[in-house]
Amino acid sequence: MSVSDMGINQYSRDPEAGTTLSPRPPPRTLQSALSRISLTSSDVMYPVELLNTTRGHEHHIREHQFLGLGRPLAPPRSSTTSISTLRDKPLPPISPNLEPQNGRTAWLHATAAFLVVFNCWGMANAYGLFQAYYESYYLPHTTPSAIAWIGSTQLALVFGLGVPVGRLVDKGYFRLMFHAGTLVMMIGIFATSWCKELWSLWLAQGLVTGLGMGMVFCSGIVALMTWFDERKIGIAMGLGAAGSCVGGIVYVLLARHFLISHGFATTMRILGGVAAATMIPPNLIFKMRRQAHWSSTSTPAVKGLKRRLTVLRTSLSTSYLLAASGMFFAFMGVYFGFVYMVSFASTVLKMSNTAATNLLIFMLAANLPGRFLPALISDKCIGPLNTIIPSIFLSAAAIGLWIASGEHNKGTLTVMACFYGFVSAGIQVLYAPAVYTFCLEPTAEAAGLDPLSRNESQASRLASNRMGLKAGGIFTCVGLACLLGTPIGGALISYRTDKALDHPYLGAQILAAASLLIGGCLLLGSRVARVGWEARRA
């Protein structure tokens, strides 16, 4: 279509004639106009209004600017139509396209997350071997409860740094947290090789290594959440979480081999070298998705105490508080088997060190398929909250099977170890997607949307600058549970005055099973408070 066909030629026939335009079409934004391959006639006749800010003026002046035209459309003074292709003033900068969710870059991050979890959780899962080694050889005169503080501190910091790290990530310090955390983790692992006493082991392996792991893991999980919507986050988390059991098996096998042949110091340096090599790709790949630099639309821009109260009121719903409490009790008991299974087999069942360590390897091997199946069920069918609740109750049943196996049945213990590793994987892989659903809730409610809707066009409801705060809040509850769970269990193991107990581990086993049952009930209450008793995705 030529310019004359759009009605401008009428001015050249009669310059003094009035201008009669067709009815104004619906308004179009600058972004939508530029998204077309070519301009339409309405873009020329009714250009988008741009905000022109002139230096030296106190007020903003609205001018009619064309998309490629130098002056507004008006009857020309001559029979020749003149169109300028130079702008009198430059258009304001246009934001670059946002990286898509669930795209290639997103799955590259999920693959890199495998290596992050390989190190942060693989070494934490392998601590059960070190617990037994410290009790029997390295620190033989130290109680199991005191030794357990090393692993519990490390595990707690992996979760417990969620609030401070999450807030710093929200403010744009993701790279600082991720890279600095990697460095701190390497320092802690290598420093452990020079430790010979309990306090130094706690400081290096527990505190420093755990601090680095927490910085890397918490910042990495928050970043990974921004690359996926709620329909793919479970599979992405499952892929990343698979590194936990794979890393645990690798670190257990390496530690068992080199502790016998080369000693403790050399073993820790070898493990540190493996961790350093496998953390290089994540540090090159990981970044925050551009859309994750949010500006809050659901919290008023107020300051001081009023702002804090507003954030608390909009964030701490009943379902969120019940979920945080349920996660606390669930994680009080879920890692008991991973920490004490080896020592139970060697001290109570009198199994050899190799056979006892094999139980931990069996648990971690069964943990691998147990991570993918709940993730698929969560994403494809019923959602993370509906999936994690049965996993918690099944984990409690697995510990009940452990108690029922007694202190002589080695075959039943092997079956129990595999079953426990399989069902507990659902808790380990789905707690983060469950937290993700609570991070979506405030913005969806503010927009009047169903928080559980699966419409992809509503993915923007993730745009809340409280994501790090809310995820970090539950991570902190989980970290506190991990800090207290295994030392309390170790204290019950050391407390042998009650002669009614069949063996010293019975009281700790009962505590772990009861904690899981309470956690499952609280999460069930959170689910009811969120969506009611009706059968729907949650």
Secondary structure, DSSP 4 states (H G I P E B T S, - for coil): --TGGGTTHHHHH-TTSPP-PPPPPPP--HHHHHTSSS--HHHHHSPPEEEE--TT-SS-EEEE--SS-SS-----SSSS-----S-SSPPPP-PPPPPPTTSHHHHHHHHHHHHHHHHHHHHHHTHHHHHHHIIIIISTTS-HHHHHHHHHHHHHHHHHTHHHHHHHHHTT-HHHHHHHHHHHHHHHHHHHTT--SHHHHIIIIIIIHHHHHHHHHHHHHHHHHTTS-TTTHHHHHHHHHHHHHHHHHHHHHHHHHHHHHT-HHHHHHHHHHHHHHHTHHHHHH----GGGS---SSS----HHHHHHHHHHHH--HHHHHHHHHHHHHHHHHTHHHHHHHHHHHHTS---HHHHHHHHHHHHHHHHHHHHHHHHHIIIII-HHHHHHHHHHHHHHHHHHHHHTTTT-HHHHHHHHHHHHHHHHHHHHHHHHHHHHHHHHHHHHHTT--TT---GGGGGGG--TTHHHHHHHHHHHHHHHHHHHHHHHHHHHH----TTSSSTTHHHHHHHHHHHHHHHHHHHHHHHHHH-SSS---
